[in-house]
Amino acid sequence: MTARILIVEDEARLAGLLADYLAAAGYAADCLGDGDTVVPWVRANAPDLIVLDLMLPGRDGLEICREIRAFSRVPIIMATARAEEIDRLLGLELGADDYICKPYSPREVVARVKAVLRRSLAVPAPTAEGLVLDTAGFRVRSPHGEVELTAVEFHLFAALQREPGRIFSRAQLMDRIYDDQRVVSDRTIDSHVKKLRKKLAEVWPEGELIHSVYGAGYRYEADPAK
Ligand code: CA
């Protein structure tokens, strides 16, 4: 399958040159030059990787990266004209997968694209129960089928599932599922858990995976009887 790369770059010549190099390396490349068009395009076309310029007309790369991360784990390589900017971007924890400094050689970008795709396409190891957490699409697969979760439900499930048997308080779960310091009530977590359980039941009819611990919080266990 040909990986589809989206190039977001307002210098049309540079975008075209990069598209040619990516095509020569066997990728399908699309180009967008206006920041405001990017998020709807990504929602509609689900590219496999995005090379995202920081400075753009319309919405800038920072805003675009944040918006995309709210619904997708698609790999993002952020390009910036200032090397010193990279430290600041790293500090912002935008969720970009790599950073590249302009002016760059198209060859270098192709090498980075290959490396990032290799990392992201690595098949996630199934859990002991045979569940696969697809971080790119916020999906959970099992031999029974596949279910799509919201970003919050996915992070919630991933946090619990990483440490089977461990009891997480609602506050600990909030820390793990929200990047910002927003204040949400315990009931919000409970309602996410309720929806998550309902979805998990479709791919794991064997029994409850997320258990309430009275007065404490939640824990993950596939077979508590064992
Ligand atoms: Ca630019």
Residues whose N, C-alpha, C, O or C-beta is under 5 A from the ligand:
A	BS01	CA	D10 D53 M55 L56
